């Protein structure tokens, strides 16, 4: 029914970017893009936090594990993302104490159980995971843990959308915004983007029906020459967001400029630990300085994250770059566009295994 409704309303060519890696995987898994009329083109945005984490921060995590001999804790997706030299998984093979955790509070527990060791949690994610990491810092403060710190790599979605729309060659007509981010932060930050750039933004969920309905809402606006902010994911998102989570974020973090892999520096797009909590900031405690900014290797992550090219258009896709031998983060992460194409579109040229 939704597919037919999209077909009926579509009269012109439109390019819509979904801004969430979970939505990208759902689109590919269920073939939603293949159900749409040819006039509606879906492109994949920088919706994978692992994918946008710059090489320099990964190098800093490796340095902490290899040279400072800390217990380096991280989510599993970060283990095989290449740095300039090695990844965290390789560091672990070299006898570094690198551990996978499922919650930042696991790292706090490890620190309490190992008072003679420094424990660092590598905090990667959008606004969705940031509150839990802020709570971990507050928990360490309450427990007076002096051996726990956080290497912060948090980024925020609205500045990335603004950066994409500000590029001279941008061809994006509308966006599907990430429902889980807006469940935390609300939607107020998106309204100025709608008004400034005159593009519709539809806050969308992650099930196939959610995504198709979000596309229908976006195309309906475009066909009627409207640009509004709409919420498809109303069962989870309120315009004001989650006030408790937002308060915790404001207490622990402050907004900073942030380097994004393949996209360069985006003004006001990062969350850094406030000076009041510098005792739990790994960058301060270990005097890490600013990370190296350049990307390395043949990975075209920047073009993929900006929606300029799709994974199968990379010459290394499915050849030198596979989930077993990734050349870049989009092939590693469970939310990466390249891993979605490799898993769900095995017939693309280049994906032979």
URTADA-V326229 format. One record per pair of residues at least 24 apart in sequence whose C-alpha atoms are under 8 Angstrom apart, sorted by the first residue. I is the first residue (numbers start at 1). GAP is how many residues later the second one is. D is the distance in whole Angstrom. If there is no record, write none. Layout:
i: [I | I]
gap: [GAP | GAP]
d: [D | D]
This chain:
i: [2 | 2 | 2 | 2 | 3 | 3 | 3 | 5 | 6 | 6 | 6 | 6 | 6 | 7 | 7 | 9 | 9 | 9 | 10 | 10 | 10 | 10 | 10 | 10 | 11 | 11 | 12 | 12 | 13 | 13 | 13 | 13 | 14 | 14 | 14 | 14 | 14 | 14 | 14 | 15 | 15 | 15 | 15 | 15 | 15 | 15 | 15 | 16 | 16 | 16 | 16 | 16 | 16 | 16 | 16 | 16 | 16 | 17 | 17 | 17 | 17 | 17 | 17 | 17 | 17 | 17 | 18 | 18 | 18 | 18 | 18 | 18 | 18 | 18 | 18 | 19 | 19 | 19 | 19 | 19 | 19 | 19 | 19 | 20 | 20 | 20 | 20 | 20 | 20 | 20 | 21 | 21 | 21 | 21 | 21 | 21 | 21 | 22 | 22 | 22 | 23 | 23 | 23 | 23 | 23 | 24 | 24 | 24 | 25 | 25 | 25 | 25 | 26 | 26 | 26 | 27 | 27 | 28 | 28 | 28 | 28 | 29 | 29 | 30 | 32 | 32 | 43 | 43 | 43 | 44 | 44 | 44 | 44 | 44 | 44 | 45 | 45 | 45 | 45 | 46 | 46 | 46 | 47 | 47 | 47 | 48 | 48 | 48 | 48 | 49 | 49 | 49 | 49 | 50 | 50 | 50 | 50 | 50 | 50 | 50 | 50 | 50 | 51 | 51 | 51 | 51 | 51 | 51 | 51 | 52 | 52 | 52 | 52 | 52 | 53 | 53 | 53 | 53 | 53 | 54 | 54 | 54 | 54 | 54 | 54 | 55 | 55 | 55 | 55 | 55 | 55 | 55 | 55 | 55 | 56 | 56 | 56 | 56 | 56 | 56 | 57 | 57 | 57 | 58 | 58 | 58 | 58 | 59 | 59 | 59 | 59 | 59 | 59 | 60 | 60 | 61 | 61 | 61 | 62 | 62 | 62 | 62 | 65 | 65 | 65 | 65 | 66 | 66 | 69 | 69 | 69 | 70 | 70 | 70 | 70 | 70 | 71 | 71 | 71 | 71 | 71 | 71 | 71 | 71 | 72 | 72 | 72 | 72 | 72 | 72 | 72 | 73 | 73 | 73 | 73 | 73 | 73 | 73 | 73 | 73 | 74 | 74 | 74 | 74 | 74 | 74 | 74 | 75 | 75 | 75 | 75 | 75 | 76 | 76 | 76 | 77 | 77 | 77 | 78 | 80 | 80 | 81 | 81 | 81 | 81 | 82 | 82 | 82 | 82 | 84 | 84 | 103 | 104 | 104 | 104 | 105 | 105 | 105 | 107 | 108 | 108 | 108 | 108 | 111 | 111 | 111 | 112 | 115 | 116 | 117 | 118 | 118 | 118 | 119 | 119 | 119 | 120 | 120 | 120 | 120 | 120 | 121 | 121 | 121 | 121 | 122 | 122 | 122 | 122 | 123 | 123 | 123 | 123 | 123 | 124 | 124 | 124 | 125 | 125 | 125 | 126 | 126 | 126 | 126 | 126 | 127 | 127 | 127 | 127 | 127 | 127 | 127 | 128 | 128 | 128 | 130 | 130 | 131 | 131 | 131 | 131 | 134 | 134 | 134 | 134 | 135 | 137 | 137 | 137 | 138 | 140 | 146 | 146 | 148 | 149 | 149 | 149 | 149 | 149 | 150 | 150 | 150 | 151 | 151 | 151 | 152 | 152 | 152 | 152 | 152 | 153 | 153 | 153 | 154 | 154 | 154 | 155 | 155 | 155 | 155 | 156 | 156 | 156 | 157 | 157 | 158 | 158 | 158 | 159 | 159 | 159 | 159 | 160 | 160 | 162 | 163 | 164 | 165 | 173 | 173 | 173 | 174 | 174 | 174 | 174 | 174 | 175 | 175 | 175 | 175 | 175 | 176 | 176 | 176 | 176 | 176 | 176 | 176 | 177 | 177 | 177 | 177 | 178 | 178 | 178 | 179 | 179 | 179 | 179 | 179 | 179 | 179 | 180 | 180 | 180 | 182 | 182 | 182 | 182 | 183 | 183 | 183 | 183 | 183 | 184 | 184 | 184 | 184 | 184 | 184 | 185 | 185 | 185 | 185 | 186 | 186 | 186 | 186 | 186 | 186 | 187 | 187 | 187 | 187 | 188 | 188 | 190 | 191 | 191 | 194 | 194 | 194 | 195 | 195 | 198 | 198 | 199 | 199 | 200 | 200 | 200 | 200 | 200 | 201 | 201 | 201 | 201 | 202 | 202 | 202 | 202 | 203 | 203 | 203 | 203 | 203 | 204 | 204 | 204 | 205 | 205 | 252 | 259 | 261 | 261 | 261 | 262 | 262 | 262 | 262 | 262 | 262 | 263 | 263 | 263 | 297 | 298 | 299 | 299 | 301 | 301 | 301 | 304 | 311 | 311 | 311 | 312 | 312 | 312 | 312 | 312 | 312 | 315 | 316 | 317 | 317 | 318 | 318 | 318 | 318 | 318 | 319 | 319 | 319]
gap: [207 | 210 | 211 | 214 | 32 | 33 | 209 | 211 | 30 | 31 | 209 | 210 | 213 | 29 | 30 | 210 | 211 | 214 | 27 | 29 | 30 | 209 | 210 | 213 | 28 | 212 | 27 | 211 | 25 | 26 | 27 | 28 | 25 | 26 | 27 | 158 | 159 | 205 | 208 | 25 | 26 | 27 | 28 | 156 | 157 | 158 | 159 | 24 | 25 | 26 | 27 | 156 | 157 | 158 | 159 | 160 | 199 | 25 | 26 | 27 | 28 | 155 | 157 | 158 | 159 | 290 | 24 | 25 | 26 | 27 | 29 | 157 | 158 | 159 | 160 | 25 | 26 | 27 | 28 | 156 | 157 | 158 | 159 | 24 | 25 | 26 | 27 | 28 | 157 | 158 | 24 | 25 | 26 | 27 | 314 | 315 | 316 | 25 | 184 | 313 | 155 | 182 | 183 | 184 | 188 | 311 | 313 | 316 | 310 | 311 | 312 | 315 | 180 | 181 | 182 | 181 | 184 | 312 | 313 | 316 | 317 | 311 | 315 | 178 | 176 | 180 | 264 | 265 | 267 | 260 | 261 | 262 | 263 | 266 | 293 | 259 | 260 | 261 | 262 | 114 | 259 | 260 | 110 | 258 | 288 | 282 | 285 | 287 | 288 | 75 | 76 | 77 | 106 | 27 | 28 | 31 | 74 | 75 | 279 | 280 | 283 | 286 | 210 | 250 | 277 | 278 | 279 | 282 | 285 | 208 | 209 | 210 | 253 | 277 | 71 | 100 | 206 | 207 | 208 | 205 | 206 | 207 | 208 | 239 | 241 | 27 | 28 | 29 | 206 | 237 | 238 | 239 | 240 | 241 | 27 | 28 | 235 | 236 | 237 | 238 | 96 | 234 | 235 | 24 | 25 | 29 | 30 | 24 | 25 | 26 | 27 | 28 | 232 | 228 | 231 | 27 | 61 | 90 | 24 | 25 | 26 | 29 | 26 | 31 | 32 | 33 | 25 | 30 | 27 | 28 | 49 | 27 | 47 | 48 | 49 | 50 | 25 | 26 | 27 | 28 | 46 | 47 | 48 | 49 | 25 | 26 | 27 | 47 | 48 | 49 | 50 | 25 | 26 | 27 | 28 | 34 | 46 | 47 | 48 | 49 | 24 | 25 | 26 | 27 | 47 | 48 | 49 | 25 | 26 | 27 | 28 | 47 | 24 | 25 | 26 | 255 | 256 | 257 | 255 | 246 | 252 | 245 | 247 | 248 | 251 | 244 | 245 | 246 | 247 | 211 | 212 | 29 | 28 | 29 | 32 | 27 | 28 | 31 | 41 | 28 | 31 | 32 | 40 | 34 | 36 | 37 | 33 | 32 | 31 | 30 | 29 | 30 | 31 | 28 | 29 | 30 | 28 | 29 | 30 | 31 | 162 | 27 | 28 | 29 | 30 | 28 | 29 | 30 | 31 | 27 | 28 | 29 | 30 | 31 | 28 | 29 | 30 | 28 | 29 | 30 | 28 | 29 | 30 | 31 | 55 | 27 | 28 | 29 | 30 | 54 | 57 | 58 | 52 | 53 | 56 | 24 | 119 | 114 | 115 | 117 | 118 | 114 | 115 | 118 | 119 | 113 | 115 | 140 | 143 | 114 | 140 | 133 | 134 | 132 | 130 | 131 | 132 | 133 | 136 | 130 | 131 | 132 | 130 | 131 | 132 | 119 | 120 | 121 | 129 | 130 | 117 | 118 | 119 | 116 | 117 | 118 | 103 | 114 | 115 | 116 | 113 | 114 | 115 | 24 | 112 | 31 | 32 | 111 | 107 | 108 | 109 | 110 | 106 | 109 | 31 | 103 | 142 | 32 | 26 | 27 | 49 | 25 | 26 | 27 | 44 | 48 | 24 | 25 | 26 | 27 | 43 | 25 | 26 | 27 | 28 | 38 | 39 | 42 | 24 | 25 | 26 | 27 | 25 | 26 | 27 | 24 | 25 | 26 | 27 | 54 | 57 | 58 | 25 | 56 | 57 | 55 | 56 | 57 | 59 | 53 | 54 | 55 | 58 | 59 | 53 | 57 | 58 | 59 | 61 | 62 | 55 | 56 | 57 | 61 | 51 | 52 | 53 | 54 | 55 | 56 | 51 | 52 | 53 | 54 | 51 | 52 | 39 | 37 | 38 | 33 | 34 | 35 | 32 | 33 | 28 | 29 | 28 | 29 | 26 | 27 | 28 | 29 | 30 | 26 | 27 | 28 | 29 | 27 | 28 | 29 | 30 | 26 | 27 | 28 | 29 | 30 | 27 | 28 | 29 | 27 | 28 | 25 | 34 | 34 | 40 | 41 | 33 | 38 | 39 | 40 | 41 | 43 | 39 | 42 | 43 | 30 | 29 | 28 | 29 | 27 | 28 | 29 | 33 | 26 | 27 | 30 | 26 | 29 | 36 | 37 | 38 | 39 | 35 | 34 | 33 | 34 | 24 | 32 | 33 | 34 | 35 | 31 | 32 | 33]
d: [8 | 6 | 6 | 7 | 7 | 7 | 7 | 7 | 7 | 8 | 8 | 5 | 7 | 7 | 6 | 7 | 6 | 7 | 8 | 7 | 8 | 7 | 8 | 7 | 8 | 7 | 6 | 7 | 8 | 4 | 6 | 8 | 6 | 5 | 6 | 8 | 6 | 8 | 8 | 6 | 5 | 6 | 7 | 7 | 5 | 5 | 7 | 7 | 6 | 5 | 6 | 6 | 6 | 5 | 6 | 7 | 8 | 6 | 5 | 6 | 6 | 7 | 6 | 5 | 6 | 7 | 7 | 7 | 6 | 6 | 8 | 6 | 5 | 6 | 8 | 7 | 5 | 6 | 5 | 7 | 6 | 6 | 6 | 8 | 7 | 7 | 4 | 7 | 7 | 5 | 8 | 8 | 5 | 5 | 4 | 6 | 7 | 8 | 7 | 6 | 8 | 8 | 5 | 8 | 7 | 8 | 7 | 7 | 7 | 8 | 7 | 5 | 7 | 7 | 7 | 7 | 8 | 6 | 7 | 6 | 7 | 8 | 6 | 7 | 7 | 8 | 5 | 8 | 8 | 7 | 7 | 7 | 5 | 8 | 7 | 7 | 5 | 6 | 6 | 8 | 4 | 7 | 8 | 8 | 8 | 8 | 8 | 5 | 6 | 7 | 5 | 6 | 7 | 7 | 7 | 8 | 7 | 7 | 7 | 8 | 6 | 8 | 7 | 8 | 8 | 5 | 5 | 7 | 7 | 5 | 5 | 7 | 8 | 8 | 7 | 7 | 8 | 6 | 6 | 7 | 6 | 4 | 8 | 7 | 7 | 7 | 5 | 6 | 7 | 7 | 7 | 7 | 6 | 8 | 7 | 8 | 5 | 4 | 6 | 8 | 7 | 6 | 8 | 8 | 6 | 7 | 8 | 5 | 7 | 8 | 8 | 8 | 8 | 7 | 7 | 8 | 7 | 8 | 8 | 7 | 6 | 7 | 7 | 6 | 6 | 7 | 7 | 6 | 7 | 7 | 8 | 7 | 7 | 5 | 6 | 7 | 8 | 5 | 6 | 7 | 7 | 6 | 5 | 6 | 6 | 5 | 6 | 6 | 5 | 6 | 7 | 6 | 5 | 6 | 6 | 6 | 7 | 6 | 5 | 6 | 8 | 7 | 5 | 6 | 6 | 5 | 7 | 5 | 5 | 6 | 8 | 8 | 5 | 7 | 8 | 7 | 5 | 7 | 8 | 8 | 7 | 8 | 6 | 5 | 6 | 8 | 7 | 6 | 7 | 8 | 6 | 8 | 7 | 6 | 6 | 8 | 8 | 5 | 8 | 7 | 8 | 6 | 7 | 7 | 6 | 6 | 7 | 7 | 8 | 7 | 5 | 6 | 8 | 6 | 5 | 6 | 6 | 5 | 5 | 7 | 7 | 8 | 6 | 5 | 6 | 6 | 5 | 6 | 7 | 6 | 6 | 5 | 6 | 7 | 7 | 5 | 5 | 7 | 5 | 6 | 6 | 5 | 5 | 7 | 7 | 7 | 7 | 6 | 8 | 6 | 7 | 7 | 6 | 5 | 6 | 7 | 7 | 6 | 8 | 6 | 6 | 7 | 6 | 6 | 8 | 7 | 8 | 8 | 7 | 8 | 8 | 7 | 8 | 6 | 7 | 4 | 5 | 5 | 8 | 6 | 5 | 5 | 6 | 5 | 6 | 8 | 6 | 7 | 8 | 8 | 7 | 7 | 8 | 6 | 5 | 7 | 7 | 6 | 4 | 6 | 5 | 6 | 8 | 8 | 7 | 7 | 6 | 8 | 7 | 7 | 7 | 5 | 7 | 7 | 7 | 7 | 7 | 7 | 6 | 8 | 8 | 5 | 5 | 6 | 7 | 8 | 8 | 6 | 5 | 6 | 8 | 6 | 5 | 6 | 6 | 7 | 7 | 8 | 6 | 6 | 4 | 6 | 6 | 6 | 7 | 5 | 5 | 5 | 8 | 6 | 8 | 7 | 8 | 8 | 8 | 6 | 8 | 8 | 6 | 6 | 4 | 7 | 5 | 7 | 8 | 5 | 5 | 8 | 6 | 7 | 7 | 5 | 6 | 7 | 7 | 6 | 5 | 5 | 3 | 7 | 8 | 5 | 7 | 7 | 7 | 7 | 7 | 8 | 6 | 6 | 6 | 7 | 7 | 8 | 8 | 5 | 5 | 7 | 7 | 4 | 5 | 6 | 8 | 8 | 7 | 5 | 6 | 6 | 5 | 6 | 6 | 8 | 6 | 5 | 6 | 6 | 7 | 5 | 5 | 7 | 5 | 7 | 7 | 7 | 7 | 7 | 7 | 8 | 6 | 4 | 7 | 7 | 6 | 8 | 8 | 7 | 7 | 6 | 6 | 7 | 8 | 7 | 8 | 7 | 5 | 7 | 8 | 7 | 6 | 7 | 7 | 8 | 8 | 8 | 6 | 7 | 7 | 5 | 4 | 6 | 7 | 6 | 7 | 8]
